[in-house]
Amino acid sequence: MKTISYLIIPFLFLSLTTSAAQKESNEKTFKSYPVRKLTIEPAIGLNPYPMSDLVISNLMQYNIKKRLSVTMHSSYTYNNAFLREFNHVRTNYNYSLGQKFGIGTSIYAKRSSHTFSLMAGIKYDAFKETFDHPEFESVSASVSSLSPDFGIMYNLKIGVKKIYFSYRMYIPLYPYPFLTSDSYAIDANLANVSMEFGVGIRLK
């Protein structure tokens, strides 16, 4: 009986030690993932097609669970940023305002995470141009519109500290295929593809 007791005590001690080591290992592994509860990610980027537009944006992400998050993306786009006057046509203003909300899932690596989100929102476009030729009378025209905005956003985070590098790419799904199945509408989709680079800040 004493022999059995002597054997049980080391066994229990070894089991507790192993359990504690596994728990510590799991906690270290989990902490190595850049899982953050609440973040903001200001960025600057481009809509490269057909003429480069300058994009200033901010993304806020709240992780409900490790692999489930909700996002809010706000953007201001300075359209045709590098070509504001052509053939006596001067751009007085040409910009877009966007507001989108989405839900996504994340894949984690040791020092980075990849989030894929389905986004939906609205976009406001406005522009005014003036035809100013010395031989003709000056003429101006302005247009503004409000349209839905659907798409998929990929968001890359690199770094495990409070401040980290952020990159995101947005691929619209409007007007093709939501509004029309005409393949010519893909040009409108491509015109709103954006690539944005910035920093992320962990708030919680």
N, C-alpha and C positions, 0 to 999 in steps of 0.2 A: 504493500500500500504506500509505504514511504517512497519506494522507488518510483511509483507512478506519479506521486506528487512532485518529486524532484524533476521528472520529465515534463510535466504539465507547465510548471512555472517558467522554464526557459522558452517553451513553445509559445506561451501567451505573450511573453516579453518580445519574442521575435516577431509575432503577428502584429503587435501594437507598433513596433518600430517600422515594419514594412508598410503598414497602413499610413502612418504619419509621413513616411518618405514619399509614398504615392500621392498623398494629398498635397504635399508641398510641391512635388513635381508638376501636378495638374494645375495648381495655382500659378506657378511660374510660367507654364505653357500658355495659360489663359491670359496672364498679364502681358505676355510678349505680343499678343494680338493688339492692333490699334483699335480696340472697341471703345467708342466714345458715345456718351449718352446724347449730348447736344453740341453741335458745332456750327460755325459760320465760315464761309469760304468766299471772300471777295476775289475777283479775278478780272483779267483783261484778255481779250481775244479777238478773233476775226471770223467773219463769214467770207470765206475765200472765193466763192463763186457767185455771179460771173465777174463782179468787180468788188474789190475788198471793202468790207464794211468793218468799222471799229466797234467792238462790243465791250461794254462795261457791265459787269453783273455781280450778283451775290447769291449764294446758295446757302440755305439753312437746312440742316439735317437733324432729325430726332430719331434715335434708334429705340423703337418700342421694345424689341428683343435683339438678340445678337445678329440675327439674319433677317430682320424685318424693320424697315425704316419708312418714315414719311419725310418728304422734302418740299421745300418752297424755293422757287427760282425766280428772281427778279432781274430784268435786264433793260439796258438802254443801248440802242444801236445807232451809231452815226453812219448812215448809209452813204455809199460812194465816197468814202473818206478821202481818197486821193485823186478824185476827179470831180471837182465842183464847178468847173466851167469848161464848156466844149461847144465849138461852132456858134459862138455868140449867145449860147444859152447858159445863164448863170443860175446856180442852185442857191436860193435864199435859205431854205432849210429842207432837210430830208432825214427823218429819224423814225425809229420804231421803239415802242415801249411794250414790254412783255411781262406777263405774270402767270406763272404755272405752278401747279401743285402735283405731287406724285407719290407713288408708293413703290418701294423697291426691295431688293434682296442683295446681300453682300457675300462675297467670298474673301476669306482672310488668308494672308500669308504672314510670315514672321514679322516683317516691317512694312507691310502695305495691305491695302484692301481694295477690292474692286466692287463697285455698287452699280447695279443695273436697275433703272427706275422707269416706270411707265408714267408719262407726264401728260397733263391736260390743263388748258388755261385759255387766255385771250391775248390778242396782240393788237395794238393800236399803231397804225402807220399814218404818217403825215408828210407831205412835201409841198414845196412851192418853188416854181422856176420862173425865170424871167428871160424872155427873148429880147436882147439888147443889141440891136444892129444900128450903126450910124446912118444907114440909108432908109430905115423903117422906124415906125413908131414903136416904142417899147410896149410889150405885152406880157402880162403875168398870168399864171394859172396855178391853182392850188387844189389839192385833193387830200382827203383824210378818210380813213376806213377802219372798221373794227371787225376782226375775224377770229374764229376759233384757232387754237393751236394745240395739236396733239403730236406726240413723238416719244422716242426712247432716248434716255440719257445714260451715258456711261461716265462714272466718276471714279477717278483713281486718287488714292491717298497714299503718300509715301512718307514714312516717319512715325515714330511712336511717342514723340514728346508732345507738349501742349501746342506747339506751333509746328506745322508740317507743310510739305508741298502738295498742291492739289492740281489736278488736270481733269477736265471734263469735255465730253463731246456730245452734242445734241443732234439727233437725226429725226427730222420731222416726218410725220405720217399723214400730213395734210398739205395740199388737197388730195394727193394720191396716197392711199386708196380710199380714204374716208369719204371724200366728196365725189370723186370720179375714178373710174377704172381706166381712163384714157392715159396711155403711157406718156403722152406729151406733157402731162401735168407734173411729171417727175422733175422737170426743169424748175418748177416753182418750189418743189421740196428741196432741191439742191441749193437754191438761192438762200435757204434758211438754215443750212447746216452750219454749226458753229463749233469752233475749237477754242477753249478758254484755259488760261494758265494763271495760277494764283497761289495764295497761301490759305491754309486752314487754321482755325483757332478753336481749341477745345474749351467750351464754356462749362461743361459738366461731365 
